[in-house]
Amino acid sequence: MIWGKLLGVAAVLTLMVLHDWRSMPSYTKREKTAYCALTGLGAILAILLVIDPQMPGPTQWLDVIYKPLVDLMEKFTVRRNG
């Protein structure tokens, strides 16, 4: 069953790239490289979510990264406001 989902993701990505690539003949190599990199990162995320649907999303990762900064700022504002 998981193979069917992975093939579905691959089919959607292939169709998306084929459709978008035709409209990009005048784009620079740098823009095409950025498109491929972002599409590749999206593909990796989609595949990981198919394999493990309970995986935390990007917003939850940001929460983990910025939580110490938020706590520090809250302590600073509480101390400053008295």
Phi, psi and omega per residue, in radians:
M1 nan -0.669 -3.128
I2 -1.169 -0.533 3.131
W3 -1.148 -0.622 3.101
G4 -1.116 -0.728 3.111
K5 -1.145 -0.734 3.121
L6 -1.136 -0.678 3.072
L7 -1.152 -0.628 3.073
G8 -1.101 -0.766 3.095
V9 -1.083 -0.764 -3.139
A10 -1.117 -0.694 3.136
A11 -1.147 -0.756 3.123
V12 -1.123 -0.757 3.114
L13 -1.102 -0.719 3.124
T14 -1.101 -0.813 3.122
L15 -1.100 -0.703 -3.140
M16 -1.109 -0.797 -3.127
V17 -1.162 -0.749 3.120
L18 -1.073 -0.740 -3.139
H19 -1.166 -0.798 -3.094
D20 -1.274 -0.592 -3.049
W21 -1.158 -0.567 3.128
R22 -1.145 -0.509 -3.125
S23 -1.571 0.128 -3.090
M24 -1.984 0.470 -3.099
P25 -1.164 -0.487 -3.095
S26 -1.603 -0.016 -3.120
Y27 -1.308 2.696 3.121
T28 -1.355 2.905 3.119
K29 -1.093 -0.617 -3.140
R30 -1.127 -0.732 3.124
E31 -1.175 -0.681 3.109
K32 -1.168 -0.646 3.097
T33 -1.139 -0.732 3.105
A34 -1.108 -0.717 3.110
Y35 -1.066 -0.796 3.141
C36 -1.122 -0.702 -3.138
A37 -1.143 -0.797 -3.136
L38 -1.182 -0.660 3.091
T39 -1.165 -0.678 3.096
G40 -1.115 -0.743 3.096
L41 -1.120 -0.686 3.083
G42 -1.126 -0.671 3.112
A43 -1.127 -0.761 3.119
I44 -1.074 -0.779 3.127
L45 -1.099 -0.731 3.121
A46 -1.103 -0.745 3.140
I47 -1.146 -0.748 3.114
L48 -1.102 -0.641 3.115
L49 -1.240 -0.513 3.055
V50 -1.211 -0.723 -3.107
I51 -1.241 -0.755 -3.108
D52 -2.325 1.563 -3.085
P53 -1.118 -0.351 -3.122
Q54 -1.532 0.069 3.132
M55 -1.090 2.427 3.122
P56 -1.144 2.536 -3.125
G57 -1.487 3.082 -3.111
P58 -1.056 -0.607 3.137
T59 -1.186 -0.592 3.087
Q60 -1.222 -0.577 3.064
W61 -1.136 -0.718 3.116
L62 -1.123 -0.646 3.081
D63 -1.044 -0.755 3.137
V64 -1.147 -0.698 -3.099
I65 -1.205 -0.766 -3.015
Y66 -1.636 -0.085 -3.120
K67 -0.999 -0.797 3.114
P68 -1.057 -0.667 3.116
L69 -1.162 -0.720 3.118
V70 -1.115 -0.776 3.118
D71 -1.067 -0.732 3.113
L72 -1.098 -0.763 -3.140
M73 -1.159 -0.659 3.094
E74 -1.123 -0.749 3.099
K75 -1.075 -0.734 -3.133
F76 -1.126 -0.762 -3.109
T77 -1.234 -0.637 3.124
V78 -1.164 -0.763 -3.140
R79 -1.142 -0.672 -3.099
R80 -1.276 -0.636 -3.114
N81 -1.486 -0.224 2.986
G82 1.399 nan nan
